[in-house]
């Protein structure tokens, strides 16, 4: 399954349940072409990445990331600066739509605590917020914090559920985009075994 296909299914399942027709109808009704913001995405972005999801017929941009609590607090400040109303607590489980009080824009936010941080899926068509998100640079918990009992030298041989969470989900959707956004100097700050794991995966 391609990353795009997986992401589309996850976004729909996360935000609108399991009925494909209901999922697509709800997302396209909220994020329709008339309100698609004109945004220039830089070629090299810092983490977390802002990406267009027009290819899924959702006329908006998304951020999918794992953040430290401090990073999540900063993200919430950016959302507030863009004029969005009352937000859930930084680390609270939340899944819902937040509408802008004075503009015809929306923010679909799903957040939950996991991997020693806060997992965030955010979809928005608000240009002011997107411009802040593009300039936002954050980090995620260190891998040894997310998986305190896992040796990176053994990750390739893990099986079952732990393999999915360590190698597939966490690595592909959180760690790898973060790692690829780092400079060589930033990567050298990590222990050698985590550098080798990250370069290999």
C-alpha positions in Angstrom: 0.0 0.0 0.0 1.4 3.4 -0.9 2.0 6.1 1.7 -0.7 8.3 0.1 -3.3 5.5 0.1 -2.5 4.6 3.7 -2.7 8.3 4.7 -6.0 8.9 3.0 -7.5 5.9 4.7 -6.1 6.9 8.1 -7.3 10.5 7.7 -10.8 9.4 6.8 -11.0 6.8 9.5 -9.6 9.1 12.1 -11.8 12.0 11.4 -15.1 10.5 10.2 -15.4 6.8 11.1 -15.4 3.9 8.7 -18.0 4.6 6.0 -16.0 5.6 2.9 -18.8 7.6 1.3 -19.5 9.5 4.6 -15.8 10.1 5.1 -15.3 11.6 1.6 -18.5 13.6 1.7 -17.6 15.2 5.1 -14.1 16.1 4.2 -14.9 17.5 0.8 -17.8 19.5 2.2 -15.5 21.2 4.7 -12.5 21.6 2.5 -13.8 22.5 -1.0 -12.0 24.0 -4.0 -13.4 27.6 -3.5 -11.5 28.0 -0.2 -8.2 26.4 -1.2 -5.4 28.8 -0.1 -2.6 29.7 -2.5 0.5 28.6 -0.6 4.1 28.1 -1.9 5.6 25.2 0.0 9.4 25.4 0.3 11.4 22.6 -1.3 13.2 21.8 1.9 10.9 22.1 4.9 11.7 21.7 8.6 9.8 19.2 10.6 6.8 18.9 10.8 6.1 19.0 7.1 3.2 20.8 5.6 1.8 18.9 2.6 -1.1 19.4 0.2 -3.8 16.8 0.2 -5.6 18.0 -3.0 -4.8 14.7 -4.6 -7.3 13.1 -2.2 -10.0 15.6 -3.2 -9.6 17.4 0.0 -8.7 21.1 -0.8 -6.5 21.8 2.2 -3.1 21.2 3.6 -2.1 18.8 6.4 0.5 18.3 9.1 1.0 14.8 10.5 3.6 14.6 13.3 4.8 13.5 16.7 5.8 16.4 19.0 7.2 16.9 22.4 4.9 18.6 24.9 6.9 21.8 24.4 6.5 21.5 20.6 2.8 20.9 21.0 2.5 24.0 23.2 4.2 26.1 20.5 1.9 24.6 17.8 -1.1 25.5 19.9 0.2 29.1 20.2 0.4 29.3 16.4 -3.1 28.0 16.1 -4.3 30.7 18.6 -2.3 33.4 16.8 -4.2 32.6 13.6 -7.4 33.4 15.4 -8.9 30.0 16.1 -10.9 29.8 19.3 -10.7 27.6 22.4 -8.4 24.6 21.9 -8.2 21.4 23.9 -5.5 20.9 26.5 -2.1 20.4 25.0 -1.9 16.6 25.7 -5.6 15.8 25.8 -7.2 13.3 23.4 -9.2 15.3 20.9 -10.8 14.7 17.5 -12.9 17.4 16.1 -13.5 20.4 13.8 -12.6 24.0 14.9 -14.0 26.8 12.8 -12.5 30.2 12.6 -14.7 32.8 14.3 -14.3 35.5 11.7 -13.2 33.7 8.5 -14.6 30.9 6.3 -11.7 28.6 7.3 -11.5 25.4 9.4 -9.1 23.3 11.4 -9.7 19.6 11.7 -7.5 18.5 14.6 -6.9 15.0 16.0 -4.4 14.6 18.8 -3.5 11.9 21.4 -0.6 11.1 23.6 1.7 8.3 22.5 5.4 7.5 21.9 6.3 9.8 24.9 4.9 12.8 23.0 1.8 14.1 21.3 0.6 12.7 18.0 -1.0 15.3 15.8 -3.0 15.1 12.6 -4.1 18.6 11.4 -5.9 19.6 8.3 -6.6 23.3 7.5 -7.4 25.7 4.7 -6.4 28.8 6.8 -3.7 30.7 5.0 -2.4 32.6 8.1 -2.1 29.4 10.0 -0.4 27.6 7.1 2.2 30.4 6.8 3.1 30.0 10.4 3.2 26.2 10.2 5.6 26.4 7.2 8.0 28.5 9.4 7.5 26.3 12.4 10.4 24.0 13.3 10.0 21.4 16.1 11.4 18.1 17.3 9.9 14.9 18.5 10.8 12.8 21.5 14.1 11.0 21.2 13.7 7.4 20.0 14.9 6.0 23.2 12.2 8.0 25.0 9.5 6.7 22.6 10.8 3.1 23.0 12.8 2.9 26.2 13.1 -0.9 26.2 14.1 -1.2 22.5 17.7 -1.5 21.2 18.0 0.1 17.7 20.4 -2.7 16.7 17.5 -5.2 17.1 14.7 -3.3 15.5 15.2 -5.0 12.1 14.4 -8.4 13.7 11.3 -7.5 15.7 8.1 -9.2 14.8 4.4 -8.7 15.3 2.8 -5.6 16.8 6.0 -4.1 18.1 7.5 -4.4 14.5 4.5 -2.5 13.1 4.8 0.3 15.7 8.6 0.6 15.7 9.5 -0.1 12.1 6.4 0.8 10.1 4.2 3.3 11.8 6.5 5.3 14.0 9.5 5.1 11.7 7.7 5.9 8.4 5.3 8.5 9.6 7.1 10.2 12.4 10.8 9.5 12.6 11.9 9.3 9.0 10.4 12.7 7.9 12.0 14.2 11.0 15.4 12.5 10.3 15.4 13.6 6.6 14.7 17.2 7.6 17.9 17.4 9.8 21.2 18.7 8.7 24.3 16.5 8.8 25.5 18.3 11.9 22.1 17.7 13.6 22.1 14.0 12.8 25.6 13.7 14.4 24.1 14.7 17.7 22.4 11.3 17.9 24.0 8.1 19.2 25.8 6.2 16.4 23.4 3.2 16.6 20.4 5.5 16.1 22.2 7.2 13.3 22.8 3.9 11.6 19.2 2.7 12.2 17.8 6.0 10.8 20.1 6.0 7.7 19.2 2.4 7.0 15.4 2.8 7.4 
